[in-house]
Amino acid sequence: QTTTHNAVPGSSVSVVVPPGRKVRVIGEARNRINNTAGNSTYIGLYDGTASAANMIMVALAAENTTANQGAAVSRVYTPTPGAHTYNLAFYGDGAGTDKTLGAGPDAPIQLVVELV
């Protein structure tokens, strides 16, 4: 997809953050494909629904390639106390619409949220 932030099904974690605590949010995708030369694909972490307004960190997953590549993104920060739902999503730039994020037994997608 182009600039649409595409939530990864099954990669949502709901937590309650105590006052003054930090969280570490980690996202990993081992089998990301970008089939349009000249375009880039990104994976992002979101506090809430997958949208630019809720993004808390982004990582370049691949640029100008047709190869299968993995990507990881993480952030440690102090959110507001209370309920939060974290999500992992991907999006791309450029005109191509053939960006994909695949998973399987040997290429899992993970979203981890820890209190630190």
Secondary structure, 3 states (H helix, E strand, C coil): CCCCCEEEEEEEEEEEECCCCCEEEEEEEEEEEECCCCCEEEEEEEECCCCHHHEEEEEEEEECCCCEEEEEEEEEECCCCEEEEEEEEEEECCCCCCEEEECECCECEEEEEEEC
